[in-house]
């Protein structure tokens, strides 16, 4: 989503010492929206399709990569919608890796907690934090 909403030329110039509050809020909001949507879709998936049986670890890992690839594909499709040239580069791998890792955190972390609020908030917070760190790193690379 950040590739679509914030083209590289519009990133404010950010250095390690100067950060604008607006840039941090935008990057946080983007991570919050994406990871909340991902959490809601995963929750619906588990309610509708895997209620009768428990998934084994390998199935959960596969599911995490498939959901991550789906979110990355959507982001890349929107980012390169008007572009004829699409190149396979490390940025593409970074997006796929990011979305896979945040999805895996949303799948595996709830099993560590008993309290319902904790099962929701801590994995979601971890995914948002990971995504925010990626967005901040991306802003340094593109600035």
N, C-alpha and C positions, 0 to 999 in steps of 0.2 A: 504494500500500500504506500509505503514511503517513496518508492520509485515513481509512483503515479502522481501522488499529491505534491511532492516536493522534487521537481526536476533539479539536477545537479547545479544548474546555473543560478538557482534561487536560494541555495544554501547560504546563510550569512557566513561571513568570514569568521571562523572560530579558531582560536588557538587554545593551547592547554590552560592558559591563564584567563582568557576572556570568554565568557559564555553569556549569551543573552537569555534572560528568563523566558522570553517568548519561544526561542528555539527549543529549549528544554521542555517546555510545556507541550509544544507541538509533537516532539518526538515521543514524549510520554503518552500523549493522547492517542497517537497512532498505534503504539504498542498495546495500550489498553483496549482499543477497539478490536484490533486483530486477534489478540489472545482471548478476549471475552467471546468473540464469535467462534473461535476455534473450540473453546471450552463448551459452549452451548451445542455446537454440532456434534462433538464427541459424546456429550451427555445424551443427546437424542439418539445417536447411533447405539450406545450401550442399552438404552431403554428399549429401543425397537428391535434390535437385531441380535443381541447377545444376552437377553434376559434369561433364557432357558438354560444356558450353559456358561460356565466360566471359561475365559480364554486363558490358554497357557502363555508362558512368557514369550515364546517365539511368535505367537499370533499377535501379542500386544506390540512387540517390536515391529513386526510387519505392518500392523495397523498404523503405528506411529509414523513410519516412513511413507506410507501411502497417503495419509492425511497431510503430512508435511509436504510431500510432492504436489498434492492437489492445491494447497495454499500457495506454494511457490509458483506453480504453473499459472494460477489465476493472476498473481501479482505480475509475473513476467508477460502474460498475454495483455494485460492492461497497459503495462509500461511500453511494450513494443508494438502497440496497436497500429500506429501510423508509420512505423518504420519498416522499410523493406529489408534492411540489413540486420540480421540477428547473428551475433557471434557467441560461441561457447567460450566462456572465460571464467576466471576464478570468482567473479561476482555472482555468477549464476550458481556455482557450487556453494557459495556462502549463503545464498538465499535458501537453497534446498536444505543445507545443513541446519540453518537457523530454524526453519519451520519444522523440520524433523525433530530436532532436540527439544523445542518448546512443546511439541505434541507429546513426545515421550515423557516429559516431565508432568504433563497433565494426566497422562495415563498411569504412571507408576507412583508418583508421590502420594496420591490419596490413600493408598494402602498402608502407609506408615502412621496414619492418624485415626483416632476413634471418633472424635468430636466432628459433627457434621459441618459446622462453620469452618473448622480448621481444615477439613478435607477439601473444602472449596477454596478458601482464601489463600492458604499457603502455596498450593500448587499453581494457582492462578497468579499469585504474586511472584513466584519464582519464574514463571514463563514470561510475565511482563517485564521483570527485571532483566532477564536474559535478552529479550527482544530490544529493550531500551539500550542495553550495552552495545548490541549490534548496531542500532541506529546511530548511537554516538560515535562509534568507530567508523561507520559509513560516512558520517558528516565530516570527520577529520580527513578521510581519504578524498572526498569529493570537494572539500573546501580549498 
